[in-house]
């Protein structure tokens, strides 16, 4: 199985975005969600991405319940703080006091004493993100965090963040139809060997149903979703797609995408598809 590296630790080149269990309707029943998380880890997934606001905390709770203490040590559970869900919507809260309070809840729900990878969910326009990151650094110094990452950051913001903390990962929106980060961020991360967690790598499932993509995939005798994931892995050496799913068959398909080798001609064709 192809692997990638986060902060010196090898992980499967495909991670699991647990958000889908709580944020895609219909929400997964607790029993089914726990079974899927267990199945994912048993199948080789050793990077699970979540956040304190997914399912208003339930997402972290599900992971905490699904995994034994030994499993939590062996895999990377990546969670995030810095967003809120007022009235079912989305907002940011990067105040240091919010960050320091948020980690208490995450530690409890996940059932761990330390978070392996803790990320600022998004910059808060009301709070200089440097102040938010200083709070992360304090938590790291208190031995509550092993590694720090950022999410929804531009290259300029990342470079500013690197003056304060050692950034081991960037988690951003990236897929065949949304390639903004190719301009400067992804080349920089590849050069610096910093992990890039690609969320919505299948365009929230829309890419899997795209006729143009599926035609190319059919010619290669693979699923459209596998082609979309393999394209990301083929292009960027530090990229780790984190697709979400509630379906065990789809999960196994996603994992197998890590071992698909695409010819340059196919990659070029996919580059021009959207």
C-alpha positions as CSV (number, residue, x, y, z in Angstrom):
1,X,0.0,0.0,0.0
2,X,1.4,3.4,-1.0
3,X,2.2,5.6,2.0
4,X,2.8,9.3,2.7
5,X,4.4,11.0,5.7
6,X,3.1,13.4,8.3
7,X,5.6,14.7,10.8
8,X,7.9,11.8,10.2
9,X,5.1,9.2,10.6
10,X,4.1,7.0,7.6
11,X,0.4,6.8,6.9
12,X,-1.7,5.2,4.2
13,X,-1.8,7.6,1.2
14,X,-5.6,7.7,1.6
15,X,-7.1,8.9,4.8
16,X,-10.7,8.9,6.1
17,X,-12.7,12.2,6.4
18,X,-15.0,11.4,9.2
19,X,-17.1,14.5,8.6
20,X,-19.3,12.6,6.2
21,X,-20.7,10.5,9.0
22,X,-22.3,13.6,10.6
23,X,-22.5,16.3,8.0
24,X,-24.0,14.5,5.0
25,X,-27.7,13.6,5.2
26,X,-28.9,11.2,6.3
27,X,-26.5,11.2,9.3
28,X,-25.1,7.8,10.1
29,X,-26.6,5.9,13.0
30,X,-24.1,5.7,15.9
31,X,-23.8,1.9,15.6
32,X,-23.2,2.0,11.9
33,X,-20.7,4.9,12.2
34,X,-18.7,3.1,14.8
35,X,-18.6,-0.1,12.7
36,X,-17.4,1.9,9.7
37,X,-14.6,3.6,11.7
38,X,-13.5,0.2,13.1
39,X,-13.6,-1.3,9.6
40,X,-11.5,1.6,8.2
41,X,-8.7,1.1,10.7
42,X,-8.8,-2.7,10.3
43,X,-8.5,-2.2,6.5
44,X,-5.3,-0.1,6.8
45,X,-6.5,3.5,7.3
46,X,-4.3,5.1,9.9
47,X,-5.2,8.8,9.4
48,X,-8.7,9.9,10.4
49,X,-9.7,13.6,10.1
50,X,-12.4,15.2,12.2
51,X,-13.1,18.5,14.0
52,X,-14.8,19.6,17.2
53,X,-17.8,21.1,15.3
54,X,-18.6,18.1,13.1
55,X,-21.9,16.8,14.3
56,X,-21.5,19.4,17.1
57,X,-19.0,17.1,18.8
58,X,-20.6,13.8,18.0
59,X,-18.0,13.1,15.3
60,X,-15.1,13.0,17.8
61,X,-17.2,11.0,20.2
62,X,-17.8,8.3,17.6
63,X,-14.1,8.0,16.9
64,X,-13.4,7.9,20.7
65,X,-15.9,5.1,21.1
66,X,-14.9,3.1,18.0
67,X,-11.2,2.8,18.8
68,X,-9.3,1.1,21.6
69,X,-6.6,3.0,23.4
70,X,-3.9,1.0,21.6
71,X,-5.4,1.9,18.2
72,X,-5.5,5.6,19.1
73,X,-1.8,5.4,19.7
74,X,-1.0,3.7,16.4
75,X,-3.0,5.9,14.1
76,X,-3.1,9.7,13.6
77,X,-6.3,11.3,14.7
78,X,-6.3,14.8,13.3
79,X,-8.9,17.2,14.7
80,X,-9.5,20.9,14.4
81,X,-10.6,23.9,16.5
82,X,-11.5,27.5,15.4
83,X,-14.9,27.1,13.9
84,X,-18.4,27.4,15.5
85,X,-21.9,26.4,14.4
86,X,-24.3,29.2,15.3
87,X,-27.9,28.2,14.5
88,X,-26.7,25.4,12.3
89,X,-24.5,27.6,10.1
90,X,-20.7,28.1,10.1
91,X,-18.6,30.8,11.7
92,X,-15.0,31.2,12.9
93,X,-13.7,31.8,16.4
94,X,-9.9,32.0,16.6
95,X,-9.7,33.7,20.0
96,X,-7.0,32.0,22.1
97,X,-9.4,31.5,25.0
98,X,-11.8,29.6,22.6
99,X,-8.9,27.4,21.3
100,X,-7.7,26.6,24.8
101,X,-11.3,25.7,25.9
102,X,-12.0,23.7,22.7
103,X,-9.1,21.3,23.2
104,X,-10.6,20.2,26.6
105,X,-13.7,19.0,24.8
106,X,-11.8,17.3,22.0
107,X,-9.5,15.4,24.4
108,X,-12.5,14.2,26.4
109,X,-14.6,13.1,23.4
110,X,-11.7,11.4,21.7
111,X,-10.7,9.7,24.9
112,X,-7.0,10.7,24.6
113,X,-4.5,12.6,26.8
114,X,-2.8,14.2,23.8
115,X,-3.9,15.1,20.3
116,X,-1.5,13.8,17.6
117,X,-2.4,16.5,15.0
118,X,-4.3,19.6,16.0
119,X,-5.2,22.1,13.4
120,X,-6.6,25.7,13.2
121,X,-9.8,25.1,11.3
122,X,-9.7,28.4,9.5
123,X,-8.4,31.9,10.0
124,X,-10.8,34.2,11.9
125,X,-11.1,37.6,10.2
126,X,-11.8,39.1,13.6
127,X,-8.6,37.7,15.3
128,X,-5.1,37.8,13.8
129,X,-4.4,34.1,13.1
130,X,-0.9,34.6,14.7
131,X,-2.7,35.0,18.0
132,X,-4.7,31.8,17.4
133,X,-1.5,29.9,16.5
134,X,0.3,31.2,19.6
135,X,-2.5,29.4,21.6
136,X,-1.8,26.2,19.7
137,X,1.9,26.6,20.5
138,X,1.1,27.0,24.2
139,X,-1.0,23.8,24.1
140,X,1.9,22.0,22.5
141,X,4.3,23.3,25.2
142,X,1.8,21.9,27.8
143,X,2.2,18.5,26.1
144,X,-1.5,18.4,25.0
145,X,-0.6,18.4,21.3
146,X,2.1,16.5,19.4
147,X,1.9,18.3,16.0
148,X,0.2,21.5,14.7
149,X,-1.4,22.0,11.3
150,X,-3.5,24.6,9.6
151,X,-6.6,24.5,7.4
152,X,-8.1,26.8,4.8
153,X,-4.8,28.7,4.5
154,X,-3.2,30.4,1.6
155,X,0.6,30.2,0.9
156,X,1.1,33.7,2.3
157,X,-0.7,32.8,5.5
158,X,1.3,29.6,5.8
159,X,4.6,31.4,5.5
160,X,3.4,33.8,8.3
161,X,2.3,30.8,10.4
162,X,5.8,29.1,10.0
163,X,7.3,32.1,11.8
164,X,5.4,31.0,14.9
165,X,5.0,27.2,14.8
166,X,6.3,24.2,13.0
167,X,3.5,23.5,10.5
168,X,3.4,19.7,9.7
169,X,0.2,19.8,7.5
170,X,-2.2,22.0,5.5
171,X,-5.7,20.9,5.0
172,X,-7.5,22.6,2.1
173,X,-10.3,22.0,-0.5
174,X,-8.8,20.3,-3.6
175,X,-10.0,18.1,-6.4
176,X,-10.1,17.8,-10.2
177,X,-12.6,20.7,-10.4
178,X,-11.1,22.9,-7.7
179,X,-7.4,23.4,-8.3
180,X,-6.7,26.8,-6.8
181,X,-3.8,25.5,-4.7
182,X,-1.8,24.2,-7.7
183,X,-0.7,27.8,-8.4
184,X,1.7,28.2,-5.5
185,X,0.8,26.3,-2.3
186,X,1.1,22.7,-3.5
187,X,4.5,23.2,-5.1
188,X,5.8,24.9,-1.9
189,X,4.5,22.0,0.3
190,X,6.1,19.5,-2.0
191,X,9.4,21.3,-1.8
192,X,9.2,21.6,2.0
193,X,7.9,18.0,2.4
194,X,4.8,19.3,4.3
195,X,1.7,17.1,4.2
196,X,-1.3,18.4,2.2
197,X,-4.7,16.9,3.4
198,X,-7.1,17.3,0.5
199,X,-10.7,17.6,1.6
200,X,-13.6,17.2,-0.7
201,X,-11.3,15.2,-3.1
202,X,-14.4,13.8,-4.8
203,X,-16.2,17.1,-4.8
204,X,-18.7,16.0,-2.2
205,X,-19.4,13.0,-4.4
206,X,-20.2,15.0,-7.5
207,X,-17.1,13.9,-9.3
208,X,-18.0,10.3,-9.0
209,X,-21.1,10.9,-11.1
210,X,-19.4,12.9,-13.8
211,X,-19.9,11.3,-17.2
212,X,-16.6,12.6,-18.6
213,X,-14.6,11.3,-15.7
214,X,-16.4,8.0,-15.6
215,X,-15.7,7.5,-19.4
216,X,-11.9,7.7,-18.8
217,X,-12.2,5.5,-15.7
218,X,-14.1,2.9,-17.6
219,X,-11.4,2.7,-20.2
220,X,-8.9,2.1,-17.3
221,X,-11.2,-0.5,-15.7
222,X,-11.4,1.5,-12.4
223,X,-14.1,3.5,-10.6
224,X,-14.4,7.2,-11.3
225,X,-13.8,8.0,-7.6
226,X,-10.5,5.9,-7.8
227,X,-9.4,7.9,-10.8
228,X,-10.1,11.2,-9.1
229,X,-8.1,10.2,-6.0
230,X,-5.3,8.6,-7.9
231,X,-4.9,11.8,-10.0
232,X,-4.2,13.8,-6.7
233,X,-1.7,11.2,-5.5
234,X,0.0,11.1,-8.9
235,X,0.5,14.8,-9.1
236,X,1.6,15.8,-5.6
237,X,4.0,13.7,-3.5
238,X,2.8,15.1,-0.1
239,X,-0.9,15.1,-0.9
240,X,-3.2,12.8,1.2
241,X,-6.8,12.8,0.0
242,X,-9.3,12.4,2.9
243,X,-12.6,11.3,1.2
244,X,-15.6,10.7,3.4
245,X,-18.0,7.8,3.1
246,X,-20.6,5.8,5.0
247,X,-20.2,2.8,2.8
248,X,-17.6,0.0,3.4
249,X,-17.4,-0.9,-0.3
250,X,-16.6,2.7,-1.2
251,X,-14.1,2.8,1.6
252,X,-12.2,-0.2,0.1
253,X,-12.4,1.3,-3.4
254,X,-10.9,4.5,-2.0
255,X,-8.0,2.7,-0.3
256,X,-7.2,0.8,-3.5
257,X,-6.9,4.1,-5.4
258,X,-3.6,4.5,-3.6
259,X,-2.0,1.7,-5.6
260,X,-3.3,2.8,-9.1
261,X,-0.5,4.1,-11.3
262,X,-1.6,6.7,-13.9
263,X,0.3,7.3,-17.1
264,X,1.3,10.9,-17.8
265,X,-1.1,11.0,-20.8
266,X,-4.0,10.2,-18.5
267,X,-3.0,12.9,-16.0
268,X,-2.7,15.5,-18.7
269,X,-6.2,14.6,-20.0
270,X,-7.6,14.8,-16.5
271,X,-5.9,18.2,-15.9
272,X,-8.0,19.6,-18.8
273,X,-11.3,17.9,-17.9
274,X,-12.8,20.7,-15.8
